[in-house]
């Protein structure tokens, strides 16, 4: 399983039948190859920081942006700065540094979990769009 990114090619199309009792649409049997995205737990991925909030970072790969790095999985020590951007604090030879995790900046992370939530039957008007796949990431070491 995974997330279908695009159709790679169509190998055959058969049919065009209209079945009695259906909605009047033609039904075809299509054989095709798909480009799928299926990250595995532990995989290292490069993305861009799309947004941040009090819970952590939202990361995008361009074609997919339901990736979360919760605060507990971020490199520690880490805190939210005055401008609401997350800041990583670290030491090099006893000298302290701060590194801001800014919007649209590239970030390297490791997949912690992949979930496929059930399709909601009913949806309120104010709810966020349905996400067919949700990835939780871990960014817990300085090289990753």
Secondary structure in CASP SS format (residue, H / E / C, confidence):
PFRMAT SS
TARGET T0000
AUTHOR 0000-0000-0000
METHOD secondary structure of the structure
MODEL  1
X C 1.00
X C 1.00
X E 1.00
X E 1.00
X E 1.00
X E 1.00
X E 1.00
X E 1.00
X E 1.00
X E 1.00
X E 1.00
X E 1.00
X E 1.00
X E 1.00
X E 1.00
X E 1.00
X E 1.00
X C 1.00
X C 1.00
X C 1.00
X C 1.00
X C 1.00
X C 1.00
X C 1.00
X C 1.00
X C 1.00
X E 1.00
X E 1.00
X E 1.00
X E 1.00
X E 1.00
X E 1.00
X E 1.00
X E 1.00
X E 1.00
X E 1.00
X E 1.00
X C 1.00
X C 1.00
X C 1.00
X C 1.00
X C 1.00
X C 1.00
X E 1.00
X E 1.00
X E 1.00
X E 1.00
X E 1.00
X E 1.00
X E 1.00
X E 1.00
X E 1.00
X E 1.00
X C 1.00
X C 1.00
X E 1.00
X E 1.00
X E 1.00
X E 1.00
X E 1.00
X C 1.00
X C 1.00
X C 1.00
X C 1.00
X C 1.00
X C 1.00
X E 1.00
X E 1.00
X E 1.00
X E 1.00
X H 1.00
X H 1.00
X H 1.00
X C 1.00
X C 1.00
X C 1.00
X C 1.00
X E 1.00
X E 1.00
X E 1.00
X C 1.00
X C 1.00
X C 1.00
X C 1.00
X C 1.00
X E 1.00
X E 1.00
X E 1.00
X E 1.00
X E 1.00
X E 1.00
X E 1.00
X C 1.00
X C 1.00
X E 1.00
X E 1.00
X E 1.00
X E 1.00
X E 1.00
X E 1.00
X E 1.00
X C 1.00
X C 1.00
X C 1.00
X C 1.00
X E 1.00
X E 1.00
X E 1.00
X E 1.00
X E 1.00
X E 1.00
X E 1.00
X E 1.00
X E 1.00
X E 1.00
X C 1.00
X C 1.00
X C 1.00
X C 1.00
X C 1.00
X C 1.00
X C 1.00
X C 1.00
X C 1.00
X C 1.00
X C 1.00
X C 1.00
X C 1.00
X C 1.00
X C 1.00
X C 1.00
X C 1.00
X C 1.00
X E 1.00
X E 1.00
X E 1.00
X E 1.00
X E 1.00
X C 1.00
X C 1.00
X C 1.00
X C 1.00
X C 1.00
X C 1.00
END
